């Protein structure tokens, strides 16, 4: 019961909505839960520091961010960035947890001033096929409540990665038995994953070898497979290393390091803006995106808008971030896109 409750909490924190073939808008990026000994001032100060480090890693997309000299003044005074905090109990082991929420604009500001990247809320949804060797058994993890799944969910949540577990119904069992995942048969994994329409697929095996936990797997994203491996003293740490590899690869594409130029205005034509509601939704969407600092209307011609965008990065990277949401579609004409507001 406690494990099921924890999985419900993790899901509510990390996914605002899921749509087919679209990225996920992740909540909880500016929040962290850390274990503390008690509710004393000393424990709270220590916990706030740990929570701030977790949040900076999630939002920047890099564990190296907290080693930046430019961020040390921010790390030295976490209380200044706190929006709220409370205490709760871990549903699994009843440990005391400090729950902290930081002000998002202050976190973003600190990263930008330190010339570090900011990774927005739109992030690739990862379908996870994970085989585990548990004693004499090999298990395939799914949506059922288990300690193995808790470890995977927590590792991914610490890096702000939204995940989807397979249902393991009859269709899955026929398409992808546990031995096919264990053998990392990529063709069968791709075929079984099609029904879930995720942005990426992580498939791998986790086992104890000579006193260490080893993960061997592959990450499928943008039509290609990349190897993923990790070795640690326990299964939870091995999964944290796996999450690090996945998050680092995504962040290298989608986290935006703001460029400083005299004029980074970019003219964009947007078709399909047919109503005032479309007009408002488009501008709000663009202005809320981490890769765009501002969007101004230059001209209106029927259902087409010409916009001047103030970009936070080169257009190629900005488009990579926008394309995750599947709300704008390229038309084949340079500088012209179609608005696909749902």
Residue, then its C-alpha position, 0 to 999 in steps of 0.5 A: x500500500x505504501x509503495x502504491x501511494x508513493x508511486x501516485x505521489x511521484x506521478x502527480x509531481x512530475x506529469x501535468x499532462x501526457x498527449x500522444x507523440x508529444x513531450x510532457x510538461x513536467x511539474x515539480x522542477x523547482x521542488x525537492x524532497x530531502x531526508x532530514x534528521x529532525x525539524x531543528x533549524x540546523x537540519x533545515x538549513x542543511x536540507x535546504x542546501x541539499x534541496x537547492x542543489x537538486x533543483x539546480x541540477x534538474x533545471x540546468x540539466x547538468x550535475x556540473x552546474x553546482x560546481x560553477x564558481x558563479x553559482x556559489x553565492x546562490x548555493x551559500x544562501x538557499x533560504x533567499x530562494x525558498x517559496x515554501x517548505x513543509x515536512x512529511x514522511x517517506x511512504x516507504x521507510x517512514x523517514x522524515x522528509x523536508x519538502x521545499x519549493x523554490x521560486x522559479x524566477x529566482x532559480x532561472x535568474x541565478x542560472x542565467x547570471x551564471x551563464x549556465x543553461x536552463x532546461x524548460x518544462x517541456x521534456x521528452x517522455x521516456x518509455x522504460x522497458x527494464x528487466x531486473x535479475x532478482x535472485x533466480x528470477x528475471x522480472x520485467x517492470x511495469x505499471x504495478x507497484x514494486x520497490x524496483x519501480x520506486x527506485x527507477x521513478x525516484x532516479x528519473x524524478x531527481x533529474x526531471x525526466x518524465x517516464x512511462x512504464x508499459x502495461x505488460x498486458x497480453x499484447x506486451x507479453x507476446x510482443x516483448x517477453x522479458x528475455x527479449x529485453x534482457x537480450x536488448x533486441x532493438x527491433x522487437x523493442x522498437x516494435x513493442x514500443x510503437x503503441x505507447x507513442x513516447x518521445x524516447x525509449x529506454x531499454x535495459x537490464x539490471x543485475x548484481x555481478x560480483x557485489x556490484x549492480x550493473x545496468x546495460x541498456x540502450x536509449x532510442x531517441x530521434x530514430x537512433x539507439x545509443x548505449x547506456x551503462x552504469x555500475x554502482x554499489x547498489x541498485x538505486x545508485x545504478x539507476x541514478x547513474x542511468x538517469x544522469x546519462x539520459x538527462x545529460x543527453x537530452x539537456x545537451x539538445x534542449x537546455x538553453x544557454x542564453x546568448x548575448x548579442x546586439x540583436x537576436x531578433x528572428x522573423x517568423x511567419x506563422x500560418x493557421x492563426x484564424x481566431x483571436x483565441x489562436x492569436x492569444x494562445x500562440x503569443x502566450x505559448x511562445x513567450x512562456x518557452x524557455x528558448x524565447x525571451x519575447x515575441x512581438x507581432x510585426x504584421x497580420x495578413x489573414x490567418x498569417x502572423x509575422x512575428x519578431x522573436x527575441x531568441x535565447x539561443x540559435x534558431x536551430x536549437x530553439x526550433x528543437x525545443x519548440x518541436x517537442x510540443x508539436x504545436x508548431x509544424x514546419x511547412x517546407x518553406x524557410x521561416x514559415x510554420x503552421x500553428x497546430x493549437x489543439 
